[in-house]
Amino acid sequence: MWRKYFDIATEGLIMFALLFGPWAFGSTELWSAWVLNWVGLALGAIWLTQQIHRGWRFLQQTEALPLAGQRRASIGSEPAIRKTLLILTGILLLYCLIGAVNARAVYHLWHFSYQPCILWLPHSYDQRRSWDFFFNYLALAGYFWATRDWLLQAHTRRSRLPARLQRILWVLSVNGLILASVGLVQKFVGENKLLWLVEPEINKSVNNQFGPFAYRGNGAQYFNLLWPVVLAFWLYLNKTTRQEGATGWVRHRGKLLLAGLSLMVLCPLVSLSRTGAMVLLVNLLAADIIIWFAFRKPLNRKFILAVFGVLGLLLAGGYFEWEQLSTRFGQLEYGYVDRMSLFIPEWQMGLDNQPFGVGPGAFSSMYQFYRPNFQDAWWAQAHNDWIEAFITLGWIGLLLSLIPFAVILGRCFYSGGIKVRFSVIGLLWVSLGGCLVHALVDFPFQIQSILVLFTLICSLLSVFSKR
């Protein structure tokens, strides 16, 4: 009985996070980011309670039947992968916790209060911000493990995705369709208030915004992360519809999904983000190759119609935005020089604070000392999440975060979990890969709504195994 209530609460919180994140102005405000953090912490608490309850029941059954523990032997590599990811998650969280507790300084406006610390352990130069980031990472762990466990407990039939997973994908698809429609209407109408409600303090021009995101780059990053997932869902629906000979709404739902997908693909181009447009084109090429092999038939009619439909919309969007897009790409050399002027002092900042970095979240506090002069801008983000992770976590922390990510990407090659076609896994790889490319010149991982969606996609990949 309790399991049923826990499952309902977990599903409700996951769906709330997926819907709330982008609509709360991208969760870039402090209040909205903390709402998502509290949701993640609640999910983590529910997951931990379930583990304690299951462990207690398992001990009782083992005492009654000594061989009961052998009943899990048929689920393949899943126990080993689960233990590996649990250990790696715990190590990363412990690393961040030590940095916050063992802080070298507390930052106040314009000055630091230094305090004793153990220098051969991780330490931070901004204790308050490091605590905030520790709770952020703890919330993301809650999202990951609660979603993963919730999906693995679902019942599924052969060649079918669990109903729970399908509900998540439908919510992402429908919400993405509405979000894309609102963003495109707002763009072409010329409304500079986010969702017709709030004018941001910066980026007041409509050309610098997109939809609920105050920065066009964040809007492009969100949709480049979302549309390959929706495409993977469309591919699954197309396969199951053909295999089962469905009729009525079930037969035509894939067409509605494809129409929404076309609008989502259009958003990174219309947003006027240069990186967004380039990542979009590369991801489209990779996705087309995956879909081509998924159909397994040369010149498949549905494949050709899908490709030409999406290309037609892209050409239409490019036609209407051609003047502004060409202007933006004409400034590419200036943008490159501008970003390099940031990256050079940031790289030096990272080299000066190895191997533990300046502490999670402490970039903005320490950057003031690395500006070429005090008249230069004092940036809150590095505009390169790879460099910022190197600066704040050090090479040790960056390595500790990349190892579990590599395990998640390679999970599909082992047995156990939910079996899906390799094309679905490949499209999720495309989604995450595009976001990592965005992180080379921007800050998608500083935006909570993007970070939560990225974490949930990683959670999906951590339970998938290829057929």
Protein Blocks (a to p, Z undefined) as FASTA:
>chain_A
ZZmmmmmmmmmmmmmmmmmmmmngoolafklmmmmmmmmmmmmmmmmmmmmmmmmmmmmm
mmmmmmlmmmmmmnojmlmmmmmmmmmmmmmmmmmmmmmmmpcbdcdehiacdddddfkb
ccdfbfklmmmmmmmmmmmmmmmmmmmmmmmmpccdehiacfklmmmmmmmmmmmmmmmm
mmmmmmmnopabghhlaccfbhkbfklgghjbfbfklmmmmmmmmmmmmmmmmmmmmmmm
mmnopghjllmmmmmmmmmmmmmmmmmmmnopaklmmmmmmmmmmmmmmmmmmnopghif
klmmmmmmmmmmmmmmmmmmmmmmmmmmmmmmmmmmmmmmmmmmmmmmmmmmcckbnoeh
ilmmmmmmmgfbfkbccdfbeoiaklmmmmmnommlmmmmmmmmmmmmmmmmpgehjddd
fklmmmmmmmmmmmmmmmmmmcfklpmklmmmmmmmmmmmmmgccZZ
